[in-house]
């Protein structure tokens, strides 16, 4: 075989093997657990940091570690001007959730309330509407918007890392939804706050160019967002 042809063959084989390896690897938000459960030790301050939380002695496990009433109580939607409240069930109030790769959330939204555009960098999310009427949606990386009006009992999924929102279409009645996320620490980043309320601030010139606004607009938005 000619040397040039041999080099091309070797390179093609190499890239083919890489593709096979990538296809065989299952991508997960969180690592797989190595035991039946790892009840989070949250009673003492952390003196070392790891990707998760330390476990208590399995012999000390009890049913109370695997249950919580955190999602049973309505959240205070008047605590912010957007009219929403998110209550999480996570390892702080449900320590048996540690290493299981999931988080639950109760989302209360006042009339005309909005959970503003935000992302979860480490998790996909599925939301089921329990009460009320919601307009939900997400934007993909080609700037295509997917929206849906949800009725009670409807569910909608938000892909990992994509900007999404929930808006209460009813001007008076509150809405309630429950969400499941595919990480015990999904993270949440509000697009507006991440842009205009950073410490230190993103330089005004960058924001002016990025959003095609003037300096007064930048100052006003920062002030309105508490930045």
Secondary structure as UniProt FT lines:
FT   HELIX           3..24
FT   HELIX           58..60
FT   HELIX           63..66
FT   HELIX           70..72
FT   HELIX           77..79
FT   TURN            81..82
FT   STRAND          84..89
FT   TURN            91..93
FT   HELIX           95..97
FT   TURN            98..99
FT   STRAND          103..109
FT   TURN            111..112
FT   STRAND          114..119
FT   TURN            121..122
FT   STRAND          125..131
FT   STRAND          134..139
FT   TURN            141..142
FT   STRAND          145..150
FT   TURN            152..153
FT   STRAND          155..158
FT   TURN            160..161
FT   STRAND          164..168
FT   STRAND          175..181
FT   TURN            184..185
FT   STRAND          189..190
FT   HELIX           191..196
FT   HELIX           204..211
FT   HELIX           215..225
//
